[in-house]
Amino acid sequence: MNVKELAERLSKQLNRQPNENLARQVIKFATTIPDLARFSKACLAFGRFDSDFLESIYHECRRQGPPAEENRVEYNRTVPKREKSPEGTPVVAPKKIKSEYSAAENNSQQDDDGPNVKVTFKKAHATPGSKWRDGSRLSATAQSRLEQIRAQRDGKRTASTTTSTTSDWNVVKKEGPEGRNDSVKREERYFLSRTRDNRREFRRPKPEPEEEKKLPESDDNDNDQDDEALDRDWYTGDDYGHAAGDEMHNLFYGGSYDAVDEMEMEQKMQKRISSIARQRQKDSDKWEHNRLHTSGVVGQGAIDTDFSEEQSRVHVFVHTLTPPFLDGHQVFTRQKDPISAVRDPESDLAQAARRGSTLVSERRQLRERQKQARDAASMAGTALGNVLGIEEEDDPSQNPSSNKYSDTMTKSSHSSKSLKEQRQFLPAFAVREDLVKVIRDNQVVVVVGETGSGKTTQLTQYLYEEGYGTRGIIGCTQPRRVAAMSVAKRVSEEMEVKLGSKVGYSIRFEDVTSSETIIKYMTEGVLLRESLDDSGLDKYSCIIMDEAHERSVNTDILLGLFKSVLHKRRDLKLIVTSATMNAERFSQFYGGAPQFTIPGRTYPVEIMYHHSPVEDYVDAAVRQVLSIHLQSGPGDILVFMTGQEDIEATCDILAERLAILDKPEPLLVLPIYSQMPADLQSRIFEPAPKGTRKVIVATNIAETSLTVDGISYVVDTGFSKLKMYNAKIGMDALQIAPISQANAGQRSGRAGRTGKGVAYRLYTERSMVEEMYPQTIPEIQRTNLSNTVLLLKSLGVSNLLEFDFLDPPPMDTMTASLYNLWALGALDNLGHLTKLGKKMSSFPMDPSLSKLVIMSAEYNCSEEMLTVVSMLSVPSVFYRPKERQEESDAAREKFFVPESDHLTLLNVYNQWKVNKYSDKWCSRHFLHSKSLKRAREVREQLLYIFESSLHTKVQSCGGDWDVVRLCICTGYFHQAAKAKGLGEFVNVRTNISMQLHPTSALYGLGYLPDFVVYHELILTSKQYMSTVTAVDPHWLAQFGGVFYSIKERGSGVSKKDAEYDYSERMRMEAEIERDRLKYEQELEKEKRADSRLKKSQKSAVVLPGSRQSKSRRRGI
């Protein structure tokens, strides 16, 4: 029967295009199925047909028999599918046996009508030395000539291959066909999503060697076409600067993997398919086989059951296990914020804070355009530049030592007065003797003084001169890094010693101290970390807690810890310095400690409010500064901004607008923020040249921490950046928020230190009264407490309810943090710190990130995990200019690693390292060099902590980055989401809807992974997941058994895994129940002890001044 005719008839019945394959299948059914009823039932699988039509087709096919073309041997014209290779081995094309080649050859000679696809396939798989029999199509002369040409071509290929393997050893930009195609192979192998049966192999990966088959090389023209498309190998660059494809780091070296034309076209047109996508294909195959079996077309034994090894979909059940020490407490809250950052979210100030500065946004885009133009005009790195010998200029900021205050000591600051005269001029000098006497007579003293009174720089020197340095170190804590560095520099100059000798400082990424250091300035976090190793702080004789009124989390913890430390060490002196606000609270907290006030020289300050709310606070501040400079008398100006970007934009705009004016008076504009080089930070303390007005643009550090002489005018924008915790996204975030009324008073007071001043407030008086809090909310009440709780547990605080907080944190936030720490394994069922928790407390970062670093040692991927964590600890390394969005997106995609944004960050860092940390390279690929440099500093610090606390060396997993994905799941299983609908995810635990961020490597891949874990949520118009990694659902049940379990379904490996996870859950529940009984017994003992204590207290005689013991409270 004619196939085309039948295809036309079938198409009319189904109302679709003719399909010859369908017609052949119907003919096959009619000729092989002896029963008409079974034939009709089988055809119903393809669509609805009329019974009379099927009967006529059946009888015609039975009468005429199969068509002639069905008698010939069919040959597969498509590209053979890749077989699934064992883990750790490359995927190679299947070998053809000789009979297949001979059959294809005979078929090609029989069929000359259609395109000769089979000849192309055979030529591609023929070995270089084999001969091709062209039959009678070529004459003997042409045949000999063809063989000569092939011999010459083979000789050239051999020579080119030998040359490339020797000359391109360390070349990154030039790559041969082996390196390019090898990167694709490695990409397909390394980043496939692994199934459950391979899950346990990650712990001890044992790659099995497999015989590699060399495929013939592609033509040189094809290689030239690929050079531009695949100009860099983004996936296999190592950490030592070698090019991708060298023998030392390329597992596939020695084999060429250029495929035939059909395979190359398919690889270019088809997206990379992961194991998840292949699993979807198995689902489709299973459905088709199921329909065929149901219709009776094929028997049960004819169905391919390879897909049944792993179920296509795994159902994850969510449950909640509560540890005994949290019984009766709410362990999860959906409260958006513990305490709102703004007093009225709908007020003018709150809206302006959310809107930000339009002028700053425009400046950011302009700056990026200018940078791109400069880089485009530069010849460094180009072919012409290499010929002319033009090299990239080194960035001095790459050297971490250039950003230390100790290196700026050679630059002495010039002043009209000597340092000794300046010390004597400070208000603290007049009350020196009285202050020292109060400290000598009391263990705790609260010193109250306005900013600039000298309490920060002079108090440490007074204690040193009184001999307190002979008994130990005189420590002084600062809430900010810049304050600790600048104050230490100033004190070293006044004492005429080198910074780092007798006077030093210690911050998170810098320690400029020595064995002879006596006066040490440090951040509060550094002192807390020291208390982990030395709970009594034995090496200190005096500790000054400076700027305690700012009430950071570390300040509140230190205030509570010092109560127990002072009880043990009667020789330790504690001086708490504060502005006028909160001084009485500190005194009462320490049992009525004496207050000593340093009288300040303050002058009246005139307050000027804005007549209406400003639209853009940066533009308003620039206009106000220019108005003061052109119309007001002498005196320097201090401008308060929110952060570095606002400060830099303000300085640039001031310089531009001054240049437009006609011969204005000279104006020196100086910024100050934490990330500035140290030599630039120190410039704000130097007097301006004669006849020049100085403008200092600063963050809220200039409110109390730093004192600059000569300020007569203050411009207050009314905003600052606060760290707020959002329970919905589960992390802290810096956000612009209105300041408090107390902060506004501090800012205005800066204008009245040397004379009468004026404070210009860029907000209305009504806004200050109605839209600002009276006092700043303590940080402990508005931030995440996971780090705080972990630190307190590490310090031996077993019951957090009995810890003396100056202001206790919200109970819901506290219990939620405890529950998360228990789920991560940092706390046991009784609320005690585990060995893992002790290790986690040594890392100054979020507990989830700490666990990633610790678990990486077990999975032998610490080298990669340290990089991932450091990249997560800095701002985004990518930038996307508005006018070059497509170009930046294309550059970003080159770094993408399928199924993981974390691995994409790892790839970016490795490529930056291979390119010798080049700023030019970052600019060409739309990367922030500053963020990468910061990540490098963080990584060095984490590496030191890792080796010192874990007592092990870092190890690399090589190219097996799936192990890194597995390790990421160990710390982020509580932030898991599952696919729901088209492009949408929901949180597995909370069912909160969320989506992939457009910048994710998983965005737009054509499929959605079933389960992912994310680092954070970005709240804009939608809830976007940022930094996402696809995970196996069995990993969630393995590491997050307190939340998840796998549904038992199917058979084979999936069912075994479900049974294993279920048994783990049962074991965990039994352990919790056993510990609950133990916990109740301990509580019963405590109750009996409390009752005995109360009975003894009733008969005891209470003397004046004696302390009564507190009864124990059940706590967490």
Secondary structure, DSSP 8 states (H G I E B T S, - for coil): --HHHHHHHHHHHHTS---HHHHHHHHHHHHH---HHHHHHHHTTT----HHHHHHHHHHHHHH-S-GGGSS-----S--------TTS--------HHHHHHHHHHHHH--SS--HHHHHHHHHS-TT-----GGGS-HHHHHHHHHHHHHHHHHHHHHHHHHHHHTSS-SS---HHHHHHHHHHHHHHT----GGGGGGGTS---------------HHHHHHHHHHT-S-SSS--TTS--TT-TTT-TTTT------HHHHHHHHHS----HHHHHHHHHHHHHHHHHHHHHTSS-GGGS--GGGGS-S---EEE-----GGGTTS------S-SS-SSS-TTSHHHHHHHH--HHHHHHHHHHHHHHHHHHHH--TTSHHHHHHT------GGGSGGGG-GGGGTTS----SS-HHHHHHHSHHHHTHHHHHHHHHH-SEEEEEE-TTSSHHHHHHHHHHHTTGGGSSEEEEEESSHHHHHHHHHHHHHHHT--BTTTEEEEETTEEE--TT--EEEEEHHHHHHHHHH-TT-TTEEEEEETTGGG--HHHHHHHHHHHHHHHH-TT-EEEEEE-STTHHHHHHHTTS--EEEE------EEEEE-SS--S-HHHHHHHHHHHHHHHS-S-EEEEE-SSHHHHHHHHHHHHHHHHHSSS---EEEEEE-TTS-HHHHGGGGS---TT-EEEEEE-THHHHT---TTEEEEEE-SEEEEEEEETTTTEEEEEEEE--HHHHHHHHHGGGSSS-EEEEESS-HHHHHHHS-SS---GGGTS--HHHHHHHHHTT---GGGS--SS---HHHHHHHHHHHHHHTSB-TTS-B-HHHHHHHTSSS-HHHHHHHHHHHHTT-HHHHHHHHHHHTSS-SB---GGGHHHHHHHHHTT-BTTBHHHHHHHHHHHHHHTTT-HHHHHHTTB-HHHHHHHHHHHHHHHHHHHHHH-------TT-THHHHHHHHHHHTTSEEEE-SSS-EEETTT--EEEE-TTSTTTTSSS--SEEEEEEEEESSSEEEEEEEE--HHHHHHH-TTTEEE---SSTHHHHHHHHHHHHHHHHHHHHHHHHHHHHHHHHHHHHHHHHHHHHHHHS---TT-----------
